[in-house]
Amino acid sequence: MERKITPVEARSGVVKGRILSILLLSSVGAVAALGLAWLFLIPR
């Protein structure tokens, strides 16, 4: 028998997924920004 999920539980899962995706995207963006800064700012 499956347990019923309340709307509050479903919403918390959506919010958690959104927060994780935002964290992941911001981490990728930070790494990309660091890479670009390294490319342009390190003297050759």
C-alpha positions as CSV (number, residue, x, y, z in Angstrom):
1,M,0.0,0.0,0.0
2,E,1.4,3.4,-1.0
3,R,1.3,6.3,1.5
4,K,-0.7,9.3,0.4
5,I,1.3,12.5,0.0
6,T,-0.2,15.7,1.3
7,P,0.0,18.9,-0.7
8,V,2.4,20.4,1.8
9,E,4.8,17.4,1.4
10,A,4.5,17.6,-2.4
11,R,5.3,21.3,-2.3
12,S,8.3,20.9,0.0
13,G,9.7,18.4,-2.5
14,V,9.2,20.9,-5.3
15,V,10.9,23.6,-3.3
16,K,13.8,21.3,-2.4
17,G,14.3,20.4,-6.0
18,R,14.3,24.0,-7.0
19,I,16.8,25.0,-4.3
20,L,19.1,22.1,-5.4
21,S,18.9,23.1,-9.0
22,I,19.7,26.8,-8.2
23,L,22.7,25.7,-6.1
24,L,23.9,23.5,-8.9
25,L,23.5,26.2,-11.5
26,S,25.2,28.8,-9.4
27,S,28.1,26.5,-8.7
28,V,28.5,25.8,-12.4
29,G,28.3,29.6,-13.1
30,A,31.0,30.3,-10.4
31,V,33.3,27.7,-11.9
32,A,32.8,29.2,-15.4
33,A,33.4,32.7,-14.1
34,L,36.6,31.6,-12.4
35,G,37.8,29.9,-15.6
36,L,37.1,33.0,-17.7
37,A,38.9,35.2,-15.1
38,W,41.8,32.9,-15.1
39,L,42.0,32.9,-18.9
40,F,41.9,36.7,-19.2
41,L,43.8,37.8,-16.1
42,I,46.8,35.4,-15.9
43,P,49.6,37.0,-17.9
44,R,51.2,34.8,-20.5
